[in-house]
Amino acid sequence: MLDLDISEFFDADGPLAQAMPGYRPRHAQVELAQAIESAMADRATLVAEAGTGTGKTWAYLVPAIVQGGKVLVSTGTRTLQDQLFARDLPKVRAALGAPVTAALLKGRGNYLCHYHLERLQGDDRALKSRTEVAQLRQIQVFAGTTKTGDRADLAQIPEDADIWQRVTSTRENCLGQECPRIRDCFVVKARRQAQEADIVVVNHALFMADLVLREEGVTDLLPEVDTVVFDEAHQLPDTATRFLGSSVSTHQLLDFARALEAAGLGHAREAAKWSDVGRQVETAARELRLACAALEHLPGRKATFEAIPEPETFDAALAQLRQVLEAATRALTQVAEKHPDLATVARQGADLCLKLGRWSLPARHGHADEGWGEDVNTPADELIAALATQEAPAWSGPAVRWVEQGQHHVRLHAAPLSVAQAFSRYRKGGQAWVLTSATLSVQGDFGHFTRQLGLSDARTGRWESPFDYPSHGLLFVPQGMPEPQSPQFMQRFVDNLLPLLEVNPGGALVLCTTLRAVERVAQLLGEAFEQAGHEWPLLKQGQSTRRDLLDRFARLEHPVLVGSASFWEGIDLPGDMLTLVAIDKLPFAPPDDPVIEARLRACRAEGGNPFAEYQLPEAAISLKQGAGRLIRTETDWGVLMVGDPRLVEKPYGKRLWRGLPPFARTRDIGAALAFYRQHGSPD
């Protein structure tokens, strides 16, 4: 490999330019690469905000390859993970002529399991439709040809197809060393490759799963490394909250009941009346769901533990469920040695007992933020506790618990109010951390992000996008809009949007802050299109998978896509594919979210200002994410419309729009229409 100063790799006549047609040096990219190299050399933590177009991926890959040592790169999504491993990393490695090895590692649920596939093949009753029969045939062929077992390589079967759950393993139902197919295990092979590689590409979910497992004494998931790079690092606080918390649903309980019956009848028929045991668990789970019926009438169909309607009924149902579940698990533990399937289901039951145990204390009249006591972390039976694969939670301190009602199930959740302590202590001594994203600061202030993750000693830096935003983009906030809570708001939003759609030559992405708003805006747009005689394709979140909607959007002429949270980031539609982004309201987190509600309450109790310290920074980062969909390359252009008048009419609005790219700004729809006429017109 070439012996160059880090900046020389990015020169106009450097190795990157020679290997990649169209490459142009970017000053911000070089500075970012130098800061990352320095952090790696000093074993420091760097929080780096890099505007769209800076080229942050190459800015961290070059020092990662040049510096030597073992590097873990964690991405926000599996899609970005695949892109980084299959496209960006091979390009940079080839350009530098570097003999480094790389490995891709995902969570076990992404890999085909030979054992569970064979079990499914042998169960004539398990397939639910002709579609699943055809899917199983495809998976059987795939199993015989694939080297990785990564289900992403079998694109013919949708990633959300139910059959995947039955041909992959979970931590609870994996047989481990007892598995007869351990030698062929794709998970084991992937982890072995990761241990041996110089650069390992994972995602945040897997990184957090590893954090939780290490707290429980399991250390064979991710390898020890010298440097960790977190790309799309703005997602880490939410991912950490999700993984450091726990949940148990009536779906899981019913699955457990079916699994215990099958394992008991198959391998220890005489030991218990397994059908009766399974039926008792099913009945208790359904009784718990009935006890939560009143949630139907609450916002979001959820309530914190302290605010559950009809609490006595709920507590009685939960106590009965715990009793039945512990009896079933005890019966399984007594025969667990007879067969691996029995041991697996026994562990599953022990884990469920542990999670439900955390729901029983502190008492209802205590506070949600008291945290967990020692007695909460241990099921009633020591035998069950010893079998549980989950030990004490990977965090301690203030917590919030809540119940959520789905269409056919109830889920009990628990989550920490803060992930700062657990996340920050995971960093090894002598290990460098680099956290990068286009959206980490609020007007250059990184305090909100670093406090959430406990990174008090982090270096911070901000590198602006090289794009000409004032010439290529226009921020339009319509005049005369009603307050967002007004019944007339959505209609007026669509009324202002329609003239822009009529002159917009490309596609339009309408970003809403709630799923209810998605339905309402899509309905109003459909009515407006019909009335005006427009036959534009109208796509809506929920019609199909996110990937399918985006594929169709990219192929169609003048499409309009209405979406919510999952469409605010990770969307790359350059050129005329996307020339209008419209946001209905400022993305303040819903106050009825139990975790947010508890965090705001805790902030207030400490004498803080929840709006200024939490809600406003969160909204600023989310708004910047949504706005970032519009301009993805140097030649992109378009209008960003924000329907919420608070952006310019409230004092705090300035903090929000100043955090956006420096678009030209207007409140005059005539100026917005003129902007389109200046840059292009419909075909």
N, C-alpha and C positions, 0 to 999 in steps of 0.2 A: 504493500500500500504506500501511496505517496507520503513523503515527509514534508508537510506544509503547515503553515500557520492556518488556524481555522478559517480565517477570512479569505484565504487564497482559494479554498475549495469553491467559493461562491463568485470568483472573479469572472469577468466577461470571457476570458480565455482559459478558465479553470476547468477541472475535470467534469463538473456538472454541466457546464455550457457545451463542452465537446461531446458529451454523451446524449444530450437532450436537445433536439431541435426546438427553436423558439424560446430557449431559456434567456431570461434577462436578469441581470443582477438587481437586487433590491437592498437598499441601505438598511432598512429596518430588519430584514431577514438576517443580514450579517451581524448586526448588533445583538439580536436575539440569540443567535448561535453562540456568540462570544459569551453572553451572560450565562447561557446553559453550560458551556464548557467550564466556565469559572465555578459555577455551583457544583458541578461534578467533581472538579479537582479539589474543591474545598470541603466536599461532603456536606454541603449546605442545602437549605430548602429555598427554592425560588418559586414565587408565584408570578407568572408572566402572562399579561393580557396582550394578545396579538390580534390586531384588527384583521377583518376579512381581507385576503389577498397578500398578507405578510409572508405567507409560506412557512407557517410554523412547523408543519410536519417535517420538511427537510431540515429546518433549523434545529430540530432536536435529533433527527436521525443521523446527521453528519457527525456531531460530537459523540453520539452514542456509539457509532462505529469506530471513530478515530481514537477515542479515549481508551478503548479496551475495557476490560472488566465485563461483568455480567449485568445486563440491563433488562428490566421488565418494563414494557410499555402497556399501559392500561387505557382502554378507550371507553367512550360513553355507551356505545351500542355494538352489538354483534356485527351489524352491517359495516360500520367504520372499522371494526377489527379485521374483517375479511378483506376490506379494501386496502388497509395498511399492509397486511401480510402478503396479499397477492399482487399488489400494484406498486405502492410507494417504496416499500422496503427493498424489493428486488431491483428497482430502478436505481436507487441511490447506491446500493451495494455494488451493482455492476459498474456504475460511473466511477466509483472510488477504487474499483479493483480489489475489494476487501474480501479476504477469505473467512468472513464471519458466518456462523451458522445461525439459523433462526427457527423458531418453533411457534406454532399456533396452539393455544390451549383454551378450551371452553369448559363450561360446567358440564357435569356428567350427563345431564339431560339432553345434550346435543349429540351424544354418541349412541349409535346403535348398540344394543346389548344382545349378544348371541344367546345367552341363557333365556332371557325373557322372550326373544323372538321364537325360540324353539318351543317354549311353553304355549305361546299363542298359536303356533302351528298345530300343536297337539290338542287344542281345545276347540271342538267343532261349534260350540255354542257362543264363543267369545266374539265372533265377527257379527256386526250389527246390520250390515247392508251389503249389497252387491259391490258398492263402491269400495267398501273395506276389503272385500275379497280380492278385488283388482289391486288395491294398494298393497296388500300383503304380498301378492305375487311380485310386484315391483321391488318391494323391500327385500324379498328373498334373493332376487337377482343381484340387487345392489350389495347385499351382504357378501356375496361370493366374489365380487369384483373390486370393491372399495379397499383402499389402503388405510384410510383414516377413520371410516365409519361415521364421518361428520354428516349429519342429516341435511345440512345446507347444500351438500353436493347432489342431493336427490330432489331437484327443484320441481319435479312433476307432482310431488305430493305436498299440498299446502303446509306451511310451517305450523299452522294451528289445527291441523287434522288430529282428531281424537286418537287415532291409532298410534301416533308417536308415543303417547303416554304409556302404551302397553308393550312397546318394543325398545324402550330405554329404561335405565335404572334410576332410582333415587338413592340418596344416602341411606334411607330407612330400609329399602328392599334389596340393596346390593348384598350379595353373599360374601363379598371380599375373597379372602384366601380359600374359603370353602367352595367357591364356585367351580364347577367342573370345566368351565371354559376360560379360566383365569389366564391361561397362556395366550389366548386369542383376544383378550379384552382390549378394546380400542381405547378405553379410558386409561388403562395402565400404560399402553404404548405411548399415548399422547403425553402423559406425565413424565415418562422416562425420557422422551425426546426433549421435553422442557428442562429437565434436570441437566441435560448435556449441552443445550444450545447456548450461544453467546447472547442472543436477543430473544426474549419470549414475549409474545403478544397476547394479552388477555383483555378482559373487559372489567368495568368497575364492579359488576355484580359478582364476578368470580373473585376479584380482589377482596371484596367485603366478606364473601363466604369464607375465604381463607383466614381473614382476621378473626371471625367468629370461631372457626375450628381451632385456631392456635390458642385461643383463650381456653378451649376445652382440652388442650394437650395434644391435638392432632397436628402434625407438622409435615405431612407428605403431599400437600396439595400444590403449593407454589414453591419454586426453588428459592434458596437464599441468593440475593443479588446485591450488587454495589450501588446501583442507581434505579430508582423508580420514576418513570415519566407518566404523568396522568394527563392524557389529552381529553378535551371536553370536560375539564375539571369542575366546571360550574355545576355538574350533575352530582358531584360527590356527596354534598350534605344530604340530599334526598335519598340517594342510594344507601348511604350509611344508616340513616334513620330506618329505612325499610328492613335492612339486614340485621341491624342490632336489635330490632324489635322481634316479636313473635306473633304468630296467629294460628288459630285452629278453627276449622269450619265444620259444619255438620256434614258437608261432602266428605271430608277426610274421615269422619267418624263412621259414616255409612260404608266407605271403602274398606275401612279397618274391619267392620263387622263381616263383610263379605269375604275378606281375605282370611280372617280367623276361622270362619266356617269351612272354607275350602281346605286350608292347611290342616285343621283338626280332623276333618273327615278323611283326608288323604293319608295322614301319617300317624294319627293317635286316636283312632275312632273310638276305642273303649274308654279313653281317659275322662271324657265329659260328654254331655249332651250339647255338642257344638252348635247345632242349629238353634237350640234354645238360647245359648249364650249370645250368639250373633243377633238373634231377634231382640233380646233384652237391650243390647247396645243400640240397635236401630230405633227401638221404641223410645229410649231415653233421649236420643239425638232429636227425634221428631218432636218430643215433648218440649225440648228446649226451644226449638223453632217456633212452636205454638205459643210459648211463653213470651216470645219477642214480637208477637203479632202487632202490638201497639206501635212499634217502630214505623209501621206503614204510613203513619200520619205525621211523622216528624221530618224536618228538612234533611234531605239526603238519606232518609231512612236509616239514621244512625244516632246513637246517644252514648255519652260517656258513662262509665260504670256508676258514677254518683247520680246521674240523671235518668237512669233507665226507668221507663214507666212500669208500674206494677212490680216494684222490686222484689216483694215477697215471693211472688209467683216465679220470677226469674231465679231467685236464689234457691228456691226449693227444687226447681228443675235442674239447675246446675249441680246441686248437691247429689241428687239422684243419679245424674249422669256420671259424676266422679265415682260414686260407689259402684255402679255397674261396670264402669270401665276398669277400675282397679281389680274387681273380681275376675273379669275376663282376662286381664293381663296376668294376674296371679296364676290362673289356670294354664295359661300358655307357658309361663316361666317354668312350671313344674314338668313340662314335657319338651322343653326347648332343645334338649340334647338329642332328641330322637331324629330330627331332620333339620337341615338349614332353613327350610321354609318356615318351620315353627319358630325358630330362633329369630328370623327376620320379622315375623308378625309380632312376636313378643316385644322386640325392641321398638317397633312402631307403636304398640300400645303403651309402653313405658314412656316414650316421648310425649304422647298425647296426655298421659296422666300428669306429667311434669308441667306441661303448658297450662292445663286446666287448674293445677294446684296454684299457679301464680295468679290465677283469677279469683281465688277465694280469700286472699288476704293481701294488703291490709283490709280491715273491715269497711263496710259501705260508708260509715259515717266518718271514716278517716278522710284524708285528702289524697287526690290523685297524684300529688307530687311528693308523697312520702317516700316513694321508692319501694324496693323489695326488701322484706325481712328475710333472715336466714331460714325461718320455718316455711317461707313461701316457696323456696327452691327445692324442697324435698317432698316427694309423694309420701303418702301415708305408710307405704310398705317399703322396708329397706331393700328387699329383694328387687322390687320394681326400680328403686332409685339406682341400684347397682347396674341394672341392665340398660338404663336410659343412655342413649348416645349424646343427649344434650345435658350438659352440667349447668352450673349457674350461668346467668346471662353474661354476655361479653361486656356489660356495662353495669354500673351501679348508680344510685342517686335518683333524682326526680324522674317520675314516669307518668304516663297517661294510659288509661285503658278505655276501650270503647267497643260497642257492639254495632255491627253493620248488617242490615238485612238485604240479601240479594233476592233474585226472583224465586229461586227454589232452595235457598240455603241461608244460614246465619253464620257470621264469622266473628270470632272474638279476637280483638287485636290488643297488643301492648307495645309501647314504643318509648324510648328515652326522650326526655325533653331536650337534652343536649348530647351530641355525639362527640364533642370536642375532646374529652378526656380519653375515651376509648380509641378514637382515631389517631390522635397525636402520639399516644404511647406505643402504637404499633410500629412506629419507625425505629429501625435498628440503629444502634450506635455506629457511627462511621458510614452511614448510608446517605446518599444524596437523593433528594426529592425535587422533582420539577413538575409544577402544576400549571397547565396552560389552557387557555380558551380565549375566545373573542369577547367573552362577557364575564368578567370577574370583579370589576370595580364599579363604583358609583361615582362618576365624575373624577376618576383617578384615585378614589379612596378605596383601599382594599380591606378596610377594617371589618366590614360585615362578613365577608367571605372567610378571612383568616380566623376571626373569632369563632365562627361556626365549627371549624375543624381543629381548633386549638393550636394554630400555627403562629404563636406569638413572636417567634424569633425569625420568621421568614423574611428573606429578601423579596422586594416587590419591584416590578418594572412594567412599563406600558409602552407598546410599540404601535404607532398609528397605522391604519390601512393606507396603502399607496393610491387608493382609488380617488378620482376627482368627484367626490360626492356633491359639491355645490352645483356643478354643471350637469351631472347625470341623474340626480335625484331631487324630488320635490316632496316635502312634508306638507300635506293638506289637512287642516282641521276646519271642517265646515262651520260657517257662522250660523247663529240662530238655532243650534241644536239644543233640545231639551236636556234636563238632567238625566243621567243614565237610568235612574229608577223610574222615570216617567213611563206611563203606558204607551205614549206616542214615540218613544225613543227608537225602537227597531224600525218602525215604518219610515221615520225621518232619515234614519241611517241608510236604508235601502233607496229612498228617494234621492239622496245625495250621491249614492254610489252609481246609480243607473246611468247618468250622463257620462261618467268616467268610463264605464264599460262600453258605451256606444262609440267612444273615440279611441279606446285602447286597442292597439293592433295585436297584442299578444294575449297570453293567459292571465287570469286573475286568481289570487288566493285570498279568500276571506277568512280571517282568523277571529274566532269567537272565544270568549272567556269561559263559557259553560256549554254543556251539551244541549241544554234547553234552548240556548240562543242559536246553536247550529240548526236545530229543527225549525225555529221561527224564521231565521234569516233565509234559509233555503226555501221555505214555503213562500215567503214574500217575494223573493227573487223569481221563483217559478211563476207566480201570478203576474209579476211585472213583465217577464219575458213574453208570456202568452198574450197579454194585453197589447204589448208593443209589436208583436209579430216577430220577435227574435227567436231563432232556433239554435241558440248557443248550447253546447253541452253543459249541463249543470250536475256536478258531482258533489256528493255529500258524505262526510264521515259516517261510517256504519253501513253504507251500501255494500262495501266490499273491504278487503284487507287494505291497510295503508299502502303497502307496496303496489297492489293492483291499481288503486286509485291514482297513485303517482305515475305509474307506467301509462295509464290511459291519458292522464293529463298531458304527458310529454308527447303523445301521438296525435291528440285531437287538435282541431283548429278553434281558436278562441274559447278555450274551456274556462269555466268558473268552478272552483273547488271551495267548498265551505267546510272548515274543520275546526277542531278545538285543540286541546293541550298538545297532543302528539304531533301536530303539524306546525307548531311554533318553532321547532328546531330540527336540524338534521335533514333539511330539504335543500337540494342543490339543483335549481332549474335555470341555467344561464341563458343569456340572449333573449330573444322574443318569446321564449317559452313562458316567461313570467315578467310582465311589465307593470303590474298593479298588485299591491298588497294593501288590503283594507282590514283594519283592526276595529272591532266594535267598541270595546271599552278598555279602560286601563286595567291591566292584569293583576289587580289586587287579589291575593289569595282569599278564598271564601272563608268568612269568619266562623262558619259552622264546621270547619274541618277540626276534628278533636285535637290533633297534635298542635296545629297553629293556635287554636283557642287556648290550649294549656300554656304554650310558650308566651303568648301575649299576657296571660294572667300572671305568669311568673315574672315577666319583665316589669309589669305594673307593681307587683308586690315588692320588688327590689327598688322601687322609686324611679324606674325608667319610663321612657316614653315609647310604648309599643309601636305606635304608628311611625315615628321618626326612626326608631332603631331597628325595626324588623319589617313592617309592612311596606314602607316606602322603598328601602333598598331591594327587597325581593321583587317588587313591581318594576323597578328600574332595570334590573337584570333581565327579567322576563320580556319587558317591552323591547329591550335592545336585541334579544334573541329573535323576536318576531320580525322586527324591522330588518334584521340581517338576512332575511330570506330574499330581499328585493335585488340587491346588487352583489353578484358573486364573482364577476370578472371585470377587467378594466373597461370593457366596452358595454357592459350592462347599463340599463337606464330604466327609469320608471317613476311612478308616484306611490308614495306611502300615505294612505288616508287613515286618520285616526278619528273615529266618530265622537269620542268622549271630549266634551268641552273643558273638562277639568284640567286637561293637559296645558291649556293656555290661560284659563280663567281663575285657577286656584293658585295661591302663592307657592305651594309645593310642586306645581306642574313644571316650573323652571328646572328643578332638579332632575325631572324625568326627561324633558326634551333636550336638555343640554348633554345628557348621557348618550343620546342617539348619534349616529354618524352626522356630520355637518351638512345635511341637506339644505337646499334653499327652502324657504318656508312661505306659506300663504294661507289665508283663510277665505280667499276669493275663488269660487268655483270657476269663474272665467279664466283666472290665471292658470288653474290646473288644466283646463281644456286647452288653453294656448300652449302649455308645456308639451302636451301630446302632439299638437299640430306642428310644433317646432321640431320634434324629434322623429316623428313618423306618423303615418296615417294608415287606416285599415286598407287591406288589399282590395 
